[in-house]
Protein backbone atom coordinates (compact mmCIF):
# COMPACT_ATOMS: atom_id res chain seq x y z
CA UNK A 1 0.00 0.00 0.00
CA UNK A 2 1.44 3.42 -0.90
CA UNK A 3 1.42 6.07 1.80
CA UNK A 4 -1.82 8.00 1.56
CA UNK A 5 0.01 11.30 1.03
CA UNK A 6 2.43 9.67 -1.39
CA UNK A 7 3.75 13.03 -2.67
CA UNK A 8 4.72 14.35 0.79
CA UNK A 9 8.38 14.62 1.91
CA UNK A 10 9.51 11.30 3.40
CA UNK A 11 6.57 9.35 1.98
CA UNK A 12 6.95 5.87 0.56
CA UNK A 13 5.34 6.24 -2.85
CA UNK A 14 5.20 2.49 -3.39
CA UNK A 15 4.45 1.52 0.18
CA UNK A 16 5.84 -1.16 2.53
CA UNK A 17 4.69 0.25 5.88
CA UNK A 18 1.41 -1.66 6.12
CA UNK A 19 1.02 -5.25 7.33
CA UNK A 20 -1.71 -7.69 6.33
CA UNK A 21 -3.08 -10.74 8.14
CA UNK A 22 -2.85 -14.27 6.90
CA UNK A 23 -6.28 -15.91 6.85
CA UNK A 24 -7.25 -17.35 10.23
CA UNK A 25 -9.33 -20.56 10.75
CA UNK A 26 -12.29 -19.65 12.94
CA UNK A 27 -12.80 -23.38 13.56
CA UNK A 28 -10.03 -23.00 16.13
CA UNK A 29 -12.22 -20.68 18.21
CA UNK A 30 -14.82 -23.34 18.94
CA UNK A 31 -18.01 -21.89 20.46
CA UNK A 32 -16.43 -18.45 20.69
CA UNK A 33 -16.51 -18.03 16.89
CA UNK A 34 -20.19 -17.08 16.93
CA UNK A 35 -19.51 -14.12 19.23
CA UNK A 36 -17.34 -12.29 16.71
CA UNK A 37 -19.34 -9.65 14.88
CA UNK A 38 -19.86 -10.70 11.24
CA UNK A 39 -18.52 -8.56 8.38
CA UNK A 40 -20.75 -5.62 7.44
CA UNK A 41 -21.42 -7.25 4.07
CA UNK A 42 -22.68 -10.39 5.84
CA UNK A 43 -20.20 -12.85 4.31
CA UNK A 44 -16.55 -13.38 5.34
CA UNK A 45 -13.70 -13.06 2.88
CA UNK A 46 -11.66 -16.26 2.52
CA UNK A 47 -8.61 -14.34 1.30
CA UNK A 48 -6.19 -11.73 2.59
CA UNK A 49 -5.98 -8.29 1.01
CA UNK A 50 -2.55 -9.14 -0.39
CA UNK A 51 -4.00 -12.23 -2.06
CA UNK A 52 -6.90 -10.22 -3.45
CA UNK A 53 -4.49 -7.75 -5.02
CA UNK A 54 -1.68 -9.98 -6.28
CA UNK A 55 -3.13 -13.53 -6.57
CA UNK A 56 -6.89 -13.10 -6.88
CA UNK A 57 -7.61 -16.50 -8.44
CA UNK A 58 -6.59 -19.07 -5.83
CA UNK A 59 -7.03 -22.78 -6.69
CA UNK A 60 -10.46 -24.23 -5.95
CA UNK A 61 -9.00 -26.81 -3.55
CA UNK A 62 -7.39 -24.02 -1.47
CA UNK A 63 -10.65 -22.12 -1.24
CA UNK A 64 -12.58 -25.32 -0.41
CA UNK A 65 -10.19 -26.08 2.44
CA UNK A 66 -10.58 -22.55 3.77
CA UNK A 67 -14.34 -22.82 3.57
CA UNK A 68 -14.28 -26.07 5.54
CA UNK A 69 -12.13 -24.57 8.30
CA UNK A 70 -14.03 -21.25 8.21
CA UNK A 71 -10.85 -19.36 7.34
CA UNK A 72 -11.40 -15.63 7.29
CA UNK A 73 -9.20 -12.82 6.05
CA UNK A 74 -8.64 -9.16 6.73
CA UNK A 75 -10.33 -7.68 9.83
CA UNK A 76 -11.95 -10.96 10.76
CA UNK A 77 -8.52 -12.64 10.71
CA UNK A 78 -7.06 -10.02 13.01
CA UNK A 79 -9.86 -10.25 15.57
CA UNK A 80 -10.00 -14.05 15.39
CA UNK A 81 -6.28 -14.48 15.99
CA UNK A 82 -6.26 -11.98 18.86
CA UNK A 83 -9.24 -13.72 20.44
CA UNK A 84 -7.43 -17.07 20.10
CA UNK A 85 -4.46 -15.58 21.94
CA UNK A 86 -6.72 -14.53 24.82
CA UNK A 87 -8.38 -17.94 25.01
CA UNK A 88 -5.07 -19.81 24.87
CA UNK A 89 -3.86 -17.85 27.89
CA UNK A 90 -6.95 -18.52 29.96
CA UNK A 91 -7.80 -14.85 30.28
CA UNK A 92 -11.42 -14.47 31.49
CA UNK A 93 -13.80 -12.84 29.02
CA UNK A 94 -17.15 -11.24 29.88
CA UNK A 95 -19.74 -11.10 27.11
CA UNK A 96 -22.61 -8.63 27.01
CA UNK A 97 -20.83 -6.66 29.71
CA UNK A 98 -21.05 -2.87 29.47
CA UNK A 99 -18.53 -0.84 31.45
CA UNK A 100 -20.26 2.14 33.05
CA UNK A 101 -17.93 3.84 35.52
CA UNK A 102 -14.49 3.65 37.03
CA UNK A 103 -13.95 2.84 40.69
CA UNK A 104 -11.53 5.12 42.53
CA UNK A 105 -9.65 5.15 45.80
CA UNK A 106 -8.38 8.66 46.29
CA UNK A 107 -6.96 9.64 42.90
CA UNK A 108 -6.16 6.10 41.83
CA UNK A 109 -8.33 3.93 39.57
CA UNK A 110 -8.80 0.54 41.23
CA UNK A 111 -11.57 -1.08 39.20
CA UNK A 112 -14.57 -0.79 36.92
CA UNK A 113 -18.31 -1.08 37.36
CA UNK A 114 -20.18 -3.00 34.66
CA UNK A 115 -23.71 -3.94 33.72
CA UNK A 116 -24.31 -7.64 33.00
CA UNK A 117 -27.79 -9.12 32.60
CA UNK A 118 -29.37 -6.19 34.47
CA UNK A 119 -26.92 -6.63 37.33
CA UNK A 120 -24.19 -4.26 38.47
CA UNK A 121 -20.77 -5.88 38.92
CA UNK A 122 -17.76 -4.26 40.55
CA UNK A 123 -14.50 -5.68 39.23
CA UNK A 124 -11.27 -5.01 41.11
CA UNK A 125 -8.15 -4.14 39.07
CA UNK A 126 -4.87 -4.78 40.88
CA UNK A 127 -2.64 -3.37 38.14
CA UNK A 128 -4.86 -0.91 36.34
CA UNK A 129 -7.76 -0.42 33.94
CA UNK A 130 -7.11 -0.13 30.19
CA UNK A 131 -9.89 1.54 28.20
CA UNK A 132 -10.20 0.08 24.68
CA UNK A 133 -13.85 0.78 23.97
CA UNK A 134 -13.57 2.38 20.53
CA UNK A 135 -14.85 5.80 19.54
CA UNK A 136 -18.10 7.69 20.16
CA UNK A 137 -19.50 7.75 16.61
CA UNK A 138 -22.78 6.03 17.57
CA UNK A 139 -23.54 8.48 20.40
CA UNK A 140 -25.61 11.26 18.84
CA UNK A 141 -25.10 13.69 21.74
CA UNK A 142 -21.32 13.32 21.65
CA UNK A 143 -21.20 13.53 17.85
CA UNK A 144 -23.25 16.74 17.83
CA UNK A 145 -21.19 18.20 20.66
CA UNK A 146 -17.71 17.53 19.31
CA UNK A 147 -17.40 16.71 15.59
CA UNK A 148 -16.63 19.55 13.19
CA UNK A 149 -19.38 18.77 10.70
CA UNK A 150 -22.17 16.36 9.76
CA UNK A 151 -21.48 12.65 10.30
CA UNK A 152 -24.32 10.44 9.08
CA UNK A 153 -22.85 7.02 8.26
CA UNK A 154 -20.54 5.30 10.78
CA UNK A 155 -19.32 1.91 9.54
CA UNK A 156 -18.15 0.64 12.95
CA UNK A 157 -20.16 -1.60 15.24
CA UNK A 158 -23.04 0.20 17.01
CA UNK A 159 -21.50 -0.49 20.41
CA UNK A 160 -19.06 2.40 19.84
CA UNK A 161 -21.03 4.88 21.93
CA UNK A 162 -18.21 6.58 23.82
CA UNK A 163 -18.51 4.65 27.08
CA UNK A 164 -14.76 4.85 27.70
CA UNK A 165 -14.73 8.57 26.99
CA UNK A 166 -17.55 9.26 29.44
CA UNK A 167 -15.91 7.19 32.18
CA UNK A 168 -12.57 8.93 31.73
CA UNK A 169 -14.17 12.38 31.74
CA UNK A 170 -15.78 11.61 35.09
CA UNK A 171 -12.36 11.09 36.71
CA UNK A 172 -10.74 14.23 35.30
CA UNK A 173 -9.14 13.07 32.05
CA UNK A 174 -8.04 15.82 29.68
CA UNK A 175 -9.25 15.57 26.09
CA UNK A 176 -7.70 16.12 22.69
CA UNK A 177 -8.50 15.94 19.00
CA UNK A 178 -12.23 15.90 19.72
CA UNK A 179 -13.38 17.53 16.48
CA UNK A 180 -11.77 14.95 14.22
CA UNK A 181 -12.57 11.46 12.98
CA UNK A 182 -11.29 8.84 10.62
CA UNK A 183 -13.54 10.08 7.84
CA UNK A 184 -14.90 7.75 5.21
CA UNK A 185 -17.66 7.64 2.59
CA UNK A 186 -20.39 5.07 3.17
CA UNK A 187 -23.88 4.16 2.00
CA UNK A 188 -26.85 3.03 4.05
CA UNK A 189 -27.95 -0.50 3.23
CA UNK A 190 -31.67 -1.27 3.30
CA UNK A 191 -31.11 -4.10 5.78
CA UNK A 192 -30.46 -3.33 9.45
CA UNK A 193 -27.37 -4.18 11.44
CA UNK A 194 -27.61 -6.14 14.68
CA UNK A 195 -30.04 -4.83 17.30
CA UNK A 196 -31.93 -2.79 14.73
CA UNK A 197 -29.25 -0.21 13.98
CA UNK A 198 -28.80 1.09 10.44
CA UNK A 199 -26.07 -0.70 8.48
CA UNK A 200 -23.61 1.51 6.62
CA UNK A 201 -21.32 -0.04 4.01
CA UNK A 202 -17.85 1.24 3.16
CA UNK A 203 -17.70 2.87 -0.27
CA UNK A 204 -13.96 3.03 -0.97
CA UNK A 205 -13.35 0.88 -4.03
CA UNK A 206 -16.73 1.90 -5.44
CA UNK A 207 -15.58 5.50 -5.95
CA UNK A 208 -11.97 4.79 -7.03
CA UNK A 209 -12.73 2.46 -9.94
CA UNK A 210 -13.05 3.69 -13.54
CA UNK A 211 -16.50 4.82 -14.74
CA UNK A 212 -17.54 6.41 -11.46
CA UNK A 213 -17.82 9.96 -10.10
CA UNK A 214 -19.16 11.66 -7.00
CA UNK A 215 -21.54 14.60 -7.39
CA UNK A 216 -23.08 17.03 -4.93
CA UNK A 217 -26.48 18.69 -4.71
CA UNK A 218 -25.49 21.00 -7.57
CA UNK A 219 -24.91 17.93 -9.78
CA UNK A 220 -21.20 18.77 -9.94
CA UNK A 221 -18.04 16.92 -9.04
CA UNK A 222 -16.32 18.38 -5.99
CA UNK A 223 -13.26 16.24 -5.26
CA UNK A 224 -10.72 13.78 -6.64
CA UNK A 225 -12.76 10.63 -6.10
CA UNK A 226 -9.66 8.41 -5.91
CA UNK A 227 -7.92 10.31 -3.12
CA UNK A 228 -7.81 8.82 0.36
CA UNK A 229 -11.11 8.57 2.22
CA UNK A 230 -9.96 10.49 5.29
CA UNK A 231 -9.01 13.51 3.16
CA UNK A 232 -12.46 13.61 1.53
CA UNK A 233 -14.16 14.00 4.92
CA UNK A 234 -13.35 17.71 5.41
CA UNK A 235 -14.36 18.43 1.80
CA UNK A 236 -17.87 17.26 2.67
CA UNK A 237 -17.91 19.90 5.41
CA UNK A 238 -17.32 22.85 3.08
CA UNK A 239 -19.71 25.52 4.32
CA UNK A 240 -21.40 28.24 2.26
CA UNK A 241 -21.84 31.37 4.38
CA UNK A 242 -24.49 32.74 2.01
CA UNK A 243 -26.78 29.72 2.06
CA UNK A 244 -25.69 28.69 5.56
CA UNK A 245 -25.39 25.09 4.46
CA UNK A 246 -22.91 22.38 3.51
CA UNK A 247 -22.54 22.69 -0.25
CA UNK A 248 -21.38 19.12 -0.92
CA UNK A 249 -24.14 17.39 1.01
CA UNK A 250 -26.02 15.32 0.10
CA UNK A 251 -23.89 13.53 -2.49
CA UNK A 252 -24.14 10.50 -4.75
CA UNK A 253 -21.93 8.08 -6.66
CA UNK A 254 -22.79 7.85 -10.37
CA UNK A 255 -21.79 4.78 -12.44
CA UNK A 256 -22.80 3.13 -15.72
CA UNK A 257 -23.75 -0.38 -16.85
CA UNK A 258 -20.20 -1.33 -17.84
CA UNK A 259 -19.09 -0.54 -14.30
CA UNK A 260 -21.81 -2.76 -12.84
CA UNK A 261 -20.94 -5.64 -15.16
CA UNK A 262 -17.23 -5.49 -14.31
CA UNK A 263 -17.23 -4.85 -10.55
CA UNK A 264 -19.04 -5.96 -7.42
CA UNK A 265 -21.03 -2.98 -6.20
CA UNK A 266 -21.35 -2.51 -2.41
CA UNK A 267 -22.90 -5.68 -0.94
CA UNK A 268 -23.41 -7.50 -4.24
CA UNK A 269 -21.97 -11.03 -4.08
CA UNK A 270 -21.52 -11.19 -7.87
CA UNK A 271 -20.80 -8.83 -10.72
CA UNK A 272 -23.71 -7.46 -12.71
CA UNK A 273 -25.89 -6.82 -9.66
CA UNK A 274 -26.76 -3.40 -8.25
CA UNK A 275 -27.69 -2.65 -4.63
CA UNK A 276 -31.46 -2.67 -4.03
CA UNK A 277 -31.31 0.98 -2.95
CA UNK A 278 -29.67 2.16 -6.20
CA UNK A 279 -31.60 4.51 -8.50
CA UNK A 280 -31.47 3.72 -12.22
CA UNK A 281 -32.35 5.55 -15.44
CA UNK A 282 -31.76 5.21 -19.17
CA UNK A 283 -30.21 8.67 -19.52
CA UNK A 284 -27.99 10.83 -17.33
CA UNK A 285 -30.55 13.67 -17.41
CA UNK A 286 -33.30 11.36 -16.20
CA UNK A 287 -31.03 9.96 -13.48
CA UNK A 288 -30.40 13.46 -12.16
CA UNK A 289 -34.10 14.23 -12.03
CA UNK A 290 -34.83 10.94 -10.28
CA UNK A 291 -32.41 11.68 -7.42
CA UNK A 292 -33.62 15.26 -7.08
CA UNK A 293 -30.81 17.24 -8.72
CA UNK A 294 -30.47 19.17 -11.99
CA UNK A 295 -30.39 16.55 -14.74
CA UNK A 296 -29.09 18.94 -17.40
CA UNK A 297 -26.20 19.99 -15.18
CA UNK A 298 -25.45 16.35 -14.32
CA UNK A 299 -25.22 15.58 -18.05
CA UNK A 300 -22.75 18.49 -18.44
CA UNK A 301 -20.69 17.18 -15.53
CA UNK A 302 -20.51 13.70 -17.03
CA UNK A 303 -19.69 15.10 -20.48
CA UNK A 304 -16.80 17.16 -19.08
CA UNK A 305 -15.49 14.16 -17.17
CA UNK A 306 -15.72 11.90 -20.22
CA UNK A 307 -13.78 14.45 -22.30
CA UNK A 308 -11.03 14.48 -19.66
CA UNK A 309 -10.96 10.69 -19.67
CA UNK A 310 -10.47 10.68 -23.43
CA UNK A 311 -7.63 13.18 -23.06
CA UNK A 312 -6.02 11.16 -20.26
CA UNK A 313 -6.08 13.89 -17.60
CA UNK A 314 -8.65 15.05 -15.07
CA UNK A 315 -8.45 18.82 -15.51
CA UNK A 316 -10.70 19.54 -12.53
CA UNK A 317 -9.15 17.51 -9.70
CA UNK A 318 -6.17 15.57 -11.03
CA UNK A 319 -7.70 12.17 -10.41
CA UNK A 320 -5.24 9.42 -11.28
CA UNK A 321 -2.14 11.60 -11.15
CA UNK A 322 -0.74 10.05 -7.95
CA UNK A 323 0.52 6.56 -7.19
CA UNK A 324 -2.12 6.28 -4.47
CA UNK A 325 -4.97 7.05 -6.89
CA UNK A 326 -3.83 4.37 -9.29
CA UNK A 327 -3.20 1.72 -6.63
CA UNK A 328 -6.84 1.60 -5.54
CA UNK A 329 -8.20 1.48 -9.08
CA UNK A 330 -8.45 -1.37 -11.60
CA UNK A 331 -5.06 -2.98 -12.25
CA UNK A 332 -6.35 -4.41 -15.54
CA UNK A 333 -5.51 -0.94 -16.88
CA UNK A 334 -2.36 1.18 -16.79
CA UNK A 335 -1.56 4.63 -15.46
CA UNK A 336 -4.41 7.09 -14.98
CA UNK A 337 -6.83 4.65 -16.60
CA UNK A 338 -6.73 2.50 -13.49
CA UNK A 339 -9.16 5.05 -12.06
CA UNK A 340 -10.37 7.07 -15.06
CA UNK A 341 -13.04 5.65 -17.36
CA UNK A 342 -15.97 7.13 -19.30
CA UNK A 343 -19.52 6.98 -17.98
CA UNK A 344 -21.23 6.26 -21.28
CA UNK A 345 -23.15 2.98 -21.21
CA UNK A 346 -26.84 2.94 -20.30
CA UNK A 347 -28.51 2.31 -18.01
CA UNK A 348 -26.95 4.59 -15.43
CA UNK A 349 -27.04 4.26 -11.64
CA UNK A 350 -26.89 6.53 -8.60
CA UNK A 351 -26.39 5.54 -4.98
CA UNK A 352 -26.77 8.06 -2.18
CA UNK A 353 -23.63 8.32 -0.06
CA UNK A 354 -23.09 9.36 3.55
CA UNK A 355 -20.53 11.45 5.37
CA UNK A 356 -19.27 8.48 7.35
CA UNK A 357 -16.44 7.48 9.64
CA UNK A 358 -14.41 4.40 10.44
CA UNK A 359 -14.48 5.78 13.96
CA UNK A 360 -13.81 8.94 15.90
CA UNK A 361 -10.22 9.70 16.90
CA UNK A 362 -10.60 12.12 19.78
CA UNK A 363 -10.61 11.25 23.46
CA UNK A 364 -8.54 11.28 26.63
CA UNK A 365 -4.95 12.41 26.21
CA UNK A 366 -2.09 10.12 27.23
CA UNK A 367 1.61 10.20 27.88
CA UNK A 368 4.10 7.98 26.04
CA UNK A 369 3.32 5.11 28.44
CA UNK A 370 -0.37 5.01 27.55
CA UNK A 371 -1.40 6.54 30.89
CA UNK A 372 -4.37 8.89 30.79
CA UNK A 373 -3.34 12.39 31.87
CA UNK A 374 -5.31 15.24 33.43
CA UNK A 375 -5.28 18.89 32.40
CA UNK A 376 -2.01 19.43 34.31
CA UNK A 377 -0.46 16.59 32.27
CA UNK A 378 -0.29 14.46 35.42
CA UNK A 379 -0.99 10.72 34.98
CA UNK A 380 -4.21 9.42 36.53
CA UNK A 381 -2.74 6.45 38.35
CA UNK A 382 -4.14 3.08 37.32
CA UNK A 383 -5.84 4.37 34.15
CA UNK A 384 -4.66 3.63 30.61
CA UNK A 385 -6.22 3.95 27.18
CA UNK A 386 -5.68 2.80 23.59
CA UNK A 387 -7.53 2.37 20.27
CA UNK A 388 -10.00 4.92 18.89
CA UNK A 389 -10.98 5.71 22.47
CA UNK A 390 -7.81 7.79 22.95
CA UNK A 391 -6.77 11.12 21.50
CA UNK A 392 -5.02 9.90 18.37
CA UNK A 393 -1.21 10.10 18.46
CA UNK A 394 -1.33 11.11 14.78
CA UNK A 395 -3.83 13.92 15.47
CA UNK A 396 -6.27 12.69 12.85
CA UNK A 397 -3.74 12.34 10.01
CA UNK A 398 -4.25 9.02 8.23
CA UNK A 399 -0.80 7.99 7.04
CA UNK A 400 -1.66 4.74 5.32
CA UNK A 401 -3.51 1.43 5.41
CA UNK A 402 -3.80 0.32 9.03
CA UNK A 403 -3.64 3.91 10.25
CA UNK A 404 -6.03 3.14 13.12
CA UNK A 405 -5.12 -0.48 13.84
CA UNK A 406 -1.37 0.11 14.03
CA UNK A 407 -1.43 2.86 16.69
CA UNK A 408 -4.27 1.09 18.53
CA UNK A 409 -2.38 -2.18 18.87
CA UNK A 410 0.90 -0.39 19.66
CA UNK A 411 -0.55 1.65 22.49
CA UNK A 412 -2.45 -1.39 23.74
CA UNK A 413 0.88 -3.20 24.05
CA UNK A 414 2.57 -0.19 25.67
CA UNK A 415 -0.25 0.28 28.16
CA UNK A 416 -0.45 -3.41 29.05
CA UNK A 417 3.28 -3.69 29.58
CA UNK A 418 3.45 -0.59 31.78
CA UNK A 419 0.44 -1.68 33.85
CA UNK A 420 1.96 -5.14 34.38
CA UNK A 421 5.35 -3.77 35.39
CA UNK A 422 4.38 -0.68 37.36
CA UNK A 423 0.70 -0.99 38.28
N, C-alpha and C positions, 0 to 999 in steps of 0.2 A: 504494500500500500504506500503510495507517495504521501509525503507530508501534506496536510490539507492546505497550507500556505506554501506551496512548493516553490514559489518565486522569492520567498523571503530569505534574507541573509542567514546562512547556517542550515537551511532546509535541505532535506534529502529528497531530491526531485523524483528519484526512483524508489524511494522507500527503504525498508529494512528495520524500522523501529517496532513495528507491530508484530504481535505473536498470535497464532491461531491454535485452537484446540484440535487434537485428534478426536475422532468420534469416540463416544463413551457408551458402553453397553449398559443400559438401564436395568437389564435383567439382574445385574449384580446388586441392585438396591433392594431387591425383594419387595416386601409390602410398602416400603417407603417410596417406591417409584411413583405411585399414584398421587402423592402429596406434592409433587413438583408441578407448578403451574404449567399448563400446556402452552405451546407457541401461540401467538396471537392469531396466526392463520389457521390454527386448529390441527395441523398435521406436522410432525417433526421431520426435519431434514435428516437424511441418512448420510450426508456428506459434510466435510469441512468446507470452509470458505475457500481455502487454498485449492482443494480438489475441484470445487465448482468453477474456479477461474482457470486453472491450468489443465486439469484432467476431468472434464465434465462427463465423459461417457465411460464410467467404470463398468467392468464386466458384470454380467447378470448374476453370476455365482457370488460375487463379492456383495452385491446389493441384497441378494437373497439371504446370505449369512447375517448381514447387518439387520435385516428385517426380523429374522428369527430371534436375535439377541437384543432387539429393541435398541440398536445403536443410534445415538442421536449426535448431531454435530452442532457447532456454533454455540450459542448461549446455553442451550440445553446440556451440551457436553460439559461446559464449565461448571454449571450448577450441580450436575450429576456427580462429577468427579469430586467436587468440594464436599458434597453431602456424604459421599462414600468415605472420604477422609475423616469426617466427624464420626460416622458410625463405626469405622474400624477402631477408633480410639475410645469408644465407649462413652463419648460425651453425651450427657442427657439432652434431649431435645423436647421442647414443649410446643405442641401444635395448637392452633386456635387460641393463642395466648397473646393478649394485647397489653403491652407495657403502657402504664398510665402516668406514673410519677416516680421520682427518685427518692430514696430514703436517705436522710442525712443524720449525722451525729456531729454537731458543731458545724464546721465548714467542710467536712469530709463526706463523700458519697459512700454509703455502706451497703446499698442494695437497691432493689427496684420492686415496685408494686405492680402487679399484673391482674388482668381480668381473664378468668378461665371458666367457661361454663357458668356464667353469672356469679362466680365466686371471686373474691379478692384474695390474692396470694401475695405474701411478702417474702421475697427471696433475698437472702443474705449474700453479699459479695465480699469475700475476704480480700481479694486483690484489687478489685475495681470493677466498674461497669463500663462496657464499650458500646456506645450507641452506633448502630449500623442499620437504621430503619428506613433508609432511602429519603427521597425529597418530600416536598409538600404539595406536589402538583395536583393532587386530587382533593385538596382542601380549599374550597371556594373562598372562604374568608381570608386565608393566608395568601392565596393567589392574588386576590383583589387588593390586598394591603401592600404587597411587596413587589410584584412583577412590574416591569416597565411598560408593558403593553398587553393587548389581548392575548390570551392563551386558551384555546378552545379544543385542543385535541391531544391530550397526553397519551403516550403509547405504553407507559409503564403499567404495572399491576395496580388496581384501585386501592390497594392497602397503603399506598404511599400518600398518607394524609398528614405528614408532619408531626407525628407523635414524638419523635426524638427531639425535634426542634422545640416543641412546647415544653417538654420535660426539662430541657437544658435551660430554657429561658427562665423557668421558675426558680432555678438555683443560681441565677446571676451570670449566666454565660453571655459573653459579648458576641455580637453577630457581624458577619461580613458577606459581601457579594450578594445581598438579598434581592437585588433587582434583576439578576441574571438567571438564565437557564441554559440547558443544553437544547437549543432550539432545533426543531425538526418539522418537516411538512408531513401531515398525515391526512387520512380520509376516514370518515365515520362509516363503518360497516352497518348494514341493516340489522344484523344479528347482535345480540347483547353479549357482553363479557360475563364472567361469573358474578353471581349475586346481583344481576340486573343492571350492572353498569354498562354504559356505552362502550363499544369496542372500536378503538381507533387503530388503523393499520398504517405502518410506515410506508411512505411514498418516495423513497430515495431513487431506486433504479427506474421507477416509472418516469420520473422527470428528466433523467440523464440520458435516456436512450434516444436514438434518432427518431424523427417524426413525432416529436412532442414539444409543446410549449406551455408555459404558465401565463395566464392572463388575469388582469384585475377587473374591477367593476366597470372600468372604462373600455374594456375589451382590448387592452393593450398589454404587451409584454412589459415587465418591470424589473427583470433581473436575469443574469446568466443562470439558466436553469440547471446547468451542470456543476455549478460551484458547490462548495460544501454546505451541508444542511444547516449547520450552526450559524454560518454567515448570512444565510437568507432570513433568519429570524428577525433581526433588527430592521431589515428592509420591509417586512410586513408591518412594522410599527411606524412607518413614515406617516407623519401627521400634517394635515393641511389646516393651517390656521384660519383660512377663510371659510371653509366648510365645517371646521371643527370635527374632523373625522379622519379615520385611517384610510388613505387613498388606495391602498393595495388589498383591502379586505372588502368583501369576500374575494376569493380567487379560485380558479379552476385549472385543471390540466386538460389540454386539448390534444387528441391523437386521431389517427386515421385508421382505416381498415387494415392496411398493410402492417401497421404497428401491432394491432390486435392479433393478426395471424402469426406474427413472428415471435411475440413475447408473451409471457404470462403477466397478467394485468391484476395487480393487487392480490386478492385471495383466490384467483382462478388456479385450479390444479392442472389445467392444460392450456396450451395455446389456442387461440381462436375464440376464447370465451371472455365476455366483458362482465364486470361486476354488476349485480342486479340493480345497484343504485346509479349506474351510468345513464346519462341522457344521450340519445342518438338522433341524428338527422341526416338527410341526404345531401344537404348543402351546408357550407360554413355559415352563411347568412341565417338559415333556418335554425342551426344549432345555437347561434348567439341569441336569437329571439326566445328559444325554448328555455334557456337558462337565465333569461331576464336581463341580458345586456344588449348593446347595440350590434345587431348582426352585420350591418354594412361596415362598421369599424372593425369588427372581428375579421371580416373577409380581407380588409386592407392589411391588418396585422399579419395574417397568414401569408398574404401575397408578398409582403416585404420580407418576411422570414424566408419564404421559398426562394426568392431572388438571391438572398444572401447565401443560402445553401448552394445554389447553382454556381455562385461565384467563389465558394469555398471560404467565406469569411463572414462572421456575424458582426455587421457594422454597428449594431446597437450595443451589444454587451460583451463581445469577444468570446462567446461560447465556443469551447473547443480549442482555445489558444494555449491552455496550460496542460501540463502532464496529468494533473489531477483530473481535469475535465475528461480527458480521453480515457483514463484508466477505468472510470465508472460507466463508460458507454458500451458499445457493442464491438468486441474485438474481431468480429468477422470483417470489419472495415479498418481502414488505416487513417491515421492523422485526425483531422477535425471531423471526418465523417464517421468516427466512432460515436459522436454525439449529435452531429448535424444530419438531418434528413428531411426531405420535403413532406409536407402534410397535404397530400393531393389525391388520395384514393377514398372515394365514398364507400360506405357511409362514414360519418365522422362522429366522434364521441367526446363528451365532457364529463368530468368527475369533479365534484366540489371538493376542495381541499380545506384543511384546517391549519391554523397557526398552532402547531403542536410542540411538544417537548419530549425528549427521552427522559428527562427528569429535571428538577430544579438543581441549582448548584450553589445556593447560598445557605448559610446556617451558622452554627457556633464556630468561632475562631479557635485555632489550636496553635500550640508550639510545635517544634520539630519532632517532639516525642509523641505526638498525637493526643496530648492532654488538652482538654478544653480550658480556655483561659477567660478570665473576667475582663472588665473594662480597664483595669489597671495592668493587664497582661500577666496577671498572677494565675498560676495553674489552680484549678478547682480539684483538690486532691481526690483521687479515686474515680475521676470521670474522664473518659476518653471518647473519641468519635472518629468515624471514617465513613467512606462511601459518599453518596450524594447528600447525606445528612449534614456533612460538614461544609464550612466555607471553602470552596474549591481552592487548592493550592495553585491552580493555573488561572485563577480569577475569571473563569468563564471562557478562556481561550481554548479552542478545541484543536489540539495539535495534529491529531491523526487518529486512525482507527484504533479503538481501545482507549480513547481519551478520557473516558469515565472509569472503565474497569481497571486500568493500570494504576492510577492514583488511589482508587478505592482499595484495591488489594494490597498495595504498598503500605498505605497508612493503617490498614487493618493489621498487617504484620508488625509494623512499628509499635502500634498501640498494644497489641497482645504481648509482645516481647517486653516492653517497658512495664506493663502491669504485672507480668509474671516475675520480673526481676526486682521491682521496686515497690510493688503495691503493698 
